[in-house]
């Protein structure tokens, strides 16, 4: 209803511009940013300019999808865009500038204030999903020899600003010595130097640490802000909880979309043509898998012609093997994402997942094989040997699927491929082909032997 109301207002030629401006500015600009992709490019730009403050325009740019953000920025004068980004937090401005080409980045930065531009240049070099890419250079830095009274006076003078609750103590080389909270400052003697009332342990992350590790440290230490240091323990900035949550949500969404073979970023905001292009390769993979499966069926044409009842259980064997493979891959991928799987336990977890898959295959293979052998003659009018074929086929197919599903994420990581791909259509199709081939080979050998 809200979107329709805005669209109708924008189309109404009789409505005064001042009335339209008032109407747009009374709405929740966060909600407009979230659903901006539902408007035409012309309307997106018009809504942007209808906002009566740069603050709202900054929020619209930052909170909306990337395609809409780029469409708006393409219409803006570079001087105005640079000024707009200048007023934003450096880490947020960096996220926006990163989306441009190198040439455009340089042009925008050249028009920004020199100090802000230098900070953003430093931030751009870090990966978007690393501590360095998430950090903000604005934090409470305290020299080791500053007195508590001096620090407290400074805090009182800045009481109207968004003062962070943590203070980071550094030496003369900017190396992190420790941190203290506001209540530690209040309890310290007025003459005490900062280094005398810092906490004994300081949780921190390194610039290159992935977002998942930052989130894990925050969770374990119950902190909403973490200092970011380099290999020499020099502090460069801090990572805040809200930035981590935002990126973790993006990573989780990206993994889910990767699993099903669709656009990784803002799939709801993509145009129809872009959606088709993003999904077509994955569907083509399924098409190729179908052709290969048909070819395998053709190879075993004689066996299938002689024992047609085998065909009845192909979907059953493939489905069971596929599910087990996806279960193993999903558990490994999720464990890697949450940090539950580390170098010291990865071998144990992978072996355990493979064992669980094989045991499940054995249990269901024996159960299904026994039931089919018992009822084969009465219900299917075929040889009870079919139960042995199906049961053995399930055991072998599920065991291989478990092996493939559990090991593929690890292999992909070593090849610098997103492990979430291992739960997607490619691996599903591969498991289907392998399961079908194993089942038919098993059937051919057992039936030929007996």
NUVOZA-587123 format. One record per residue (C-alpha): x, y negated, z negated. Coordinates in steps of 0.2 Angstrom, whole numbers. Layout:
residues N
> x:y:z
> X:Y:Z
...
This chain:
residues 450
> x:y:z
> 0:0:0
> 14:-12:-4
> 23:-9:12
> 7:-11:22
> 3:-27:13
> 20:-34:17
> 19:-29:35
> 2:-37:37
> 8:-53:29
> 23:-54:41
> 12:-51:56
> 0:-64:51
> 3:-80:61
> -9:-90:51
> 0:-88:34
> 11:-103:29
> 30:-99:27
> 30:-106:10
> 15:-95:5
> 24:-80:12
> 40:-84:3
> 31:-85:-13
> 23:-69:-10
> 39:-60:-6
> 48:-67:-21
> 35:-61:-33
> 37:-43:-28
> 50:-31:-35
> 65:-34:-24
> 72:-17:-30
> 57:-8:-23
> 58:-18:-7
> 77:-13:-5
> 72:5:-8
> 59:5:6
> 67:-7:18
> 70:7:30
> 51:7:34
> 52:-10:42
> 58:-15:59
> 75:-23:61
> 67:-40:64
> 57:-39:48
> 71:-33:38
> 81:-49:42
> 66:-60:39
> 63:-52:22
> 81:-55:18
> 80:-73:22
> 63:-75:13
> 71:-72:-3
> 74:-88:-13
> 91:-84:-21
> 107:-76:-16
> 106:-65:-31
> 91:-56:-24
> 99:-55:-7
> 114:-47:-14
> 103:-34:-23
> 94:-31:-7
> 110:-28:2
> 118:-17:-11
> 102:-6:-15
> 95:-3:2
> 101:11:14
> 117:9:24
> 108:7:41
> 97:-7:35
> 112:-15:27
> 122:-15:43
> 107:-21:53
> 105:-36:42
> 124:-40:41
> 126:-40:60
> 114:-55:60
> 123:-65:47
> 137:-78:49
> 153:-71:43
> 157:-86:32
> 140:-84:24
> 142:-65:22
> 159:-68:14
> 152:-81:2
> 138:-69:-3
> 150:-55:-6
> 162:-67:-16
> 148:-69:-29
> 145:-50:-31
> 155:-39:-43
> 171:-34:-35
> 167:-15:-35
> 150:-18:-27
> 157:-30:-14
> 170:-16:-10
> 157:-3:-7
> 148:-14:6
> 164:-20:15
> 171:-2:16
> 156:2:28
> 163:-10:41
> 177:-7:54
> 195:-12:49
> 194:-27:60
> 178:-33:52
> 185:-30:35
> 200:-41:38
> 189:-55:45
> 177:-55:30
> 191:-54:18
> 200:-68:26
> 185:-79:23
> 183:-74:4
> 192:-82:-10
> 210:-77:-11
> 209:-69:-28
> 194:-59:-25
> 200:-54:-8
> 216:-47:-16
> 206:-37:-29
> 195:-30:-15
> 210:-25:-4
> 217:-15:-19
> 200:-6:-22
> 197:-2:-3
> 212:9:-3
> 205:21:-15
> 192:35:-11
> 174:31:-13
> 171:46:-24
> 187:44:-35
> 190:34:-51
> 199:21:-41
> 185:18:-30
> 172:17:-44
> 182:6:-56
> 179:-13:-58
> 195:-23:-62
> 185:-34:-75
> 187:-27:-93
> 193:-32:-110
> 212:-32:-110
> 220:-36:-126
> 239:-38:-129
> 246:-27:-142
> 252:-41:-153
> 236:-52:-153
> 228:-55:-170
> 211:-49:-174
> 205:-66:-178
> 211:-73:-161
> 202:-58:-153
> 186:-61:-162
> 186:-80:-158
> 188:-76:-140
> 173:-63:-141
> 162:-77:-149
> 166:-89:-136
> 161:-77:-122
> 145:-71:-132
> 134:-77:-118
> 142:-66:-105
> 140:-47:-103
> 154:-42:-115
> 159:-24:-114
> 159:-15:-131
> 177:-7:-128
> 193:-17:-129
> 209:-9:-121
> 226:-13:-129
> 241:-14:-117
> 260:-18:-120
> 270:-31:-110
> 271:-19:-95
> 252:-17:-94
> 253:1:-100
> 238:7:-110
> 242:10:-128
> 224:13:-134
> 207:6:-137
> 195:0:-150
> 177:-4:-152
> 168:-20:-158
> 165:-13:-175
> 183:-8:-177
> 187:-27:-174
> 174:-32:-186
> 182:-21:-200
> 200:-26:-196
> 209:-39:-207
> 210:-56:-198
> 229:-55:-197
> 230:-37:-191
> 238:-35:-174
> 228:-26:-160
> 240:-11:-160
> 237:-8:-179
> 218:-4:-177
> 217:5:-161
> 209:23:-161
> 221:38:-162
> 215:45:-145
> 210:36:-129
> 201:46:-116
> 205:40:-99
> 205:45:-81
> 218:43:-67
> 215:33:-51
> 214:48:-40
> 203:59:-51
> 186:64:-43
> 169:57:-49
> 165:74:-56
> 180:73:-68
> 175:56:-73
> 157:61:-77
> 164:76:-87
> 176:66:-98
> 162:53:-101
> 150:67:-106
> 163:76:-117
> 169:60:-126
> 151:52:-127
> 158:36:-119
> 149:24:-107
> 166:16:-100
> 183:24:-97
> 199:16:-93
> 208:20:-76
> 226:22:-76
> 240:27:-64
> 254:39:-66
> 264:27:-76
> 249:24:-88
> 247:6:-82
> 228:2:-83
> 220:-5:-67
> 202:-6:-72
> 187:3:-80
> 173:15:-74
> 156:12:-80
> 142:25:-83
> 130:17:-71
> 142:17:-57
> 146:36:-60
> 128:40:-61
> 125:32:-44
> 139:41:-35
> 134:58:-44
> 117:56:-37
> 123:52:-20
> 135:67:-21
> 121:79:-27
> 110:73:-13
> 123:75:0
> 127:93:-6
> 108:97:-5
> 106:90:12
> 122:98:18
> 115:115:12
> 100:114:23
> 109:106:38
> 102:88:39
> 109:71:38
> 121:68:23
> 117:50:20
> 100:42:18
> 90:55:28
> 74:46:25
> 80:30:32
> 87:38:49
> 78:35:65
> 70:50:74
> 84:51:87
> 97:51:73
> 88:65:63
> 87:76:79
> 106:73:82
> 110:77:64
> 100:93:63
> 102:100:81
> 120:107:78
> 114:117:63
> 99:124:73
> 110:128:87
> 120:139:75
> 105:148:71
> 101:150:90
> 118:157:93
> 116:169:78
> 100:175:85
> 108:179:102
> 122:188:93
> 110:198:83
> 100:203:99
> 117:209:106
> 120:220:91
> 103:227:92
> 106:231:111
> 122:240:106
> 112:252:95
> 98:254:107
> 100:273:107
> 99:275:89
> 84:263:87
> 75:272:101
> 77:289:92
> 74:283:74
> 62:268:77
> 58:268:58
> 75:260:55
> 68:244:63
> 55:242:50
> 68:239:36
> 80:227:45
> 71:211:38
> 72:219:21
> 90:222:21
> 95:206:29
> 84:196:18
> 91:204:2
> 109:202:8
> 106:184:13
> 99:180:-4
> 113:187:-14
> 126:178:-3
> 117:162:-6
> 116:165:-25
> 134:168:-26
> 139:153:-15
> 127:141:-24
> 134:146:-42
> 152:143:-36
> 148:126:-27
> 138:120:-42
> 151:125:-54
> 164:116:-44
> 153:100:-44
> 150:100:-63
> 168:104:-67
> 163:121:-76
> 174:130:-64
> 193:125:-66
> 209:133:-60
> 211:143:-76
> 194:151:-74
> 190:151:-56
> 197:169:-53
> 187:176:-67
> 170:168:-61
> 172:173:-43
> 176:191:-48
> 161:191:-59
> 150:184:-46
> 156:197:-33
> 153:211:-46
> 136:205:-50
> 131:205:-32
> 138:222:-29
> 129:229:-44
> 113:221:-39
> 116:229:-22
> 118:246:-29
> 103:245:-41
> 91:239:-27
> 99:251:-14
> 97:266:-25
> 79:260:-30
> 73:257:-12
> 82:272:-5
> 74:283:-18
> 56:276:-15
> 58:277:4
> 64:295:3
> 49:300:-7
> 36:291:3
> 44:292:20
> 35:308:26
> 18:303:19
> 17:284:24
> 29:283:39
> 29:301:46
> 48:301:47
> 63:310:39
> 66:306:21
> 84:304:27
> 78:286:31
> 79:282:12
> 98:287:12
> 101:275:27
> 91:260:20
> 99:263:2
> 117:264:9
> 114:250:21
> 108:238:7
> 122:243:-5
> 135:239:9
> 127:224:16
> 123:216:-1
> 141:219:-7
> 149:211:8
> 137:196:7
> 141:194:-11
> 160:194:-6
> 157:181:8
> 146:170:-3
> 158:169:-17
> 174:167:-8
> 168:155:6
> 167:140:-5
> 185:143:-12
> 191:145:6
> 182:129:12
> 190:119:-2
> 208:125:3
> 204:120:21
> 197:102:15
> 180:107:20
> 165:102:9
> 161:118:-1
> 142:114:0
> 143:119:19
> 145:137:12
> 127:137:6
> 121:130:23
> 115:138:39
> 132:143:46
> 135:155:31
> 117:161:31
> 118:166:49
> 135:174:47
> 128:185:32
> 113:189:43
> 124:195:57
> 136:205:46
> 121:213:36
> 113:218:52
> 129:226:59
> 133:235:43
> 115:242:42
> 115:248:60
> 132:256:59
> 128:264:42
> 112:271:51
> 121:278:66
> 134:287:55
> 122:295:43
> 110:300:56
> 124:307:67
> 131:317:52
> 115:325:47
